[in-house]
Amino acid sequence: MRKHTLTPTKVLLLLIVFSLHFSCTKDSDLLAEYTVLEENALLEERNVDSETDDSPAEEPAQSDASEPDPQDPAGTTEFSKEPSNKVLDWKNLFDNQTADDQRQIALSNSGDGGDIYYLDVSPYIYMFQVTGEDSYMEFAMQLFRNAMNTANDGATPGDGYLGWRDGTSDITNGVRVNDGSEVPLAESRGMRTIARMLWVLAKSPSFLSRNGNQQAYDEMLAWFEKHIWEKWESRGIGNLYRSRTHMSSHWGQMAWFLHEITGTPKYRSFYENWSYAGFPSGPHTGGNMRNQLREVNANGGTGYVWNGLWGSMTGSNDVSHANAEVELMILGAEMGDYWSQTDMQRLINTFEGLIFKSNSWNNHAYYIDGGGSEAALWDQGWVQLGRFSSELQAKLENAELLPTYYYYQKVRIANMAYNQSYLEGNLIYPEIP
């Protein structure tokens, strides 16, 4: 049995909290080159997807609460499971990398829609699940509180919904719209990781039972359903059924988690429609991921490739954007919900046979069919395939992390820790299946 005891928050990170919002630097040229891909897709989508209506949102006060330290163990719950030495090795790497923590604090306090695009609490959720240490979840919850507190009345004042305008004062220049509108792509990409957090919370009664966490969770869930899902649904279904497979997969992921939490049928319908049933209306009627997949020879077996544009059965999506679809298919397979182990093996064949070129961080395929050359931009979805293959997991252990300026190191490390714990059957959270 292992007991976590509360220890003081590290002074260094507290200093970061107060200073980073004002001093965070812009992305490097290499990261800017990557983000322009999303800009191009969004601009094209705005011309193609006539149902999309990127509009508005209200304004709670900024919280002055200091963020918990994600490396400072806290909590008093006793667990029968212990992280393995391999998982603890990943934990040490995670705790020693603080640049991504600083980045997420700054993004959460920015108040700009473009920065919400890069908000990602998932690394801290994964580490909470594999270690049982409350501080990781507390840090993730504080990031969401920060974002909630910066939401404002948006582009259509008085409509009852809160959100974040995409302006020119952002840190990342995220989706590069910069016209003062609210952008469903930006909110859905960042908020999909919040949906995962809410689901883990819903399944973790020990955590909810202390320190007012139940009330905080209830308030966050109500806020999320109203100001994220309900808001964009009310502005036109095209805001959810996007013109690209990866864009709509963000909503599919949120839908899966929200249905598991609430049991509301419309969330289940969205997940099924994206996966196999088909979009019920709009310019992409009938589009679904199952029909989008094409079988190819890869890694001595069968792999999958697909185009990111619904209905296009030639060409392929790029590796970085395809993280999103892969992440949702992996979620389904992990939970035994439609996507199968056969599907996972085919994705593994694609990754090993077509995408992964070497252990070097800057030598991998650009497209999922193996074409082009790019950095290892597979840290959010493809890396999760390691939880279905100990051989792939061992291979990924030797792959170089992206340089710090990509701000993707912690998400790789956390996914690798989660993969390992999953392979061992040793996840601590969620407590409820």
Secondary structure as UniProt FT lines:
FT   STRAND          2..3
FT   HELIX           11..23
FT   HELIX           29..48
FT   TURN            50..51
FT   TURN            70..71
FT   STRAND          78..79
FT   HELIX           85..96
FT   HELIX           99..110
FT   HELIX           113..116
FT   TURN            117..118
FT   HELIX           122..131
FT   HELIX           134..150
FT   TURN            154..155
FT   TURN            157..158
FT   HELIX           184..202
FT   HELIX           205..208
FT   TURN            211..212
FT   HELIX           213..224
FT   HELIX           225..230
FT   HELIX           231..234
FT   HELIX           237..239
FT   HELIX           245..262
FT   HELIX           265..272
FT   HELIX           273..277
FT   TURN            283..286
FT   HELIX           289..292
FT   STRAND          294..298
FT   TURN            299..300
FT   STRAND          301..305
FT   TURN            310..311
FT   HELIX           319..334
FT   TURN            335..336
FT   HELIX           341..350
FT   HELIX           351..355
FT   TURN            361..362
FT   TURN            368..369
FT   TURN            379..381
FT   HELIX           382..388
FT   HELIX           390..397
FT   HELIX           404..406
FT   HELIX           409..423
FT   TURN            424..425
//
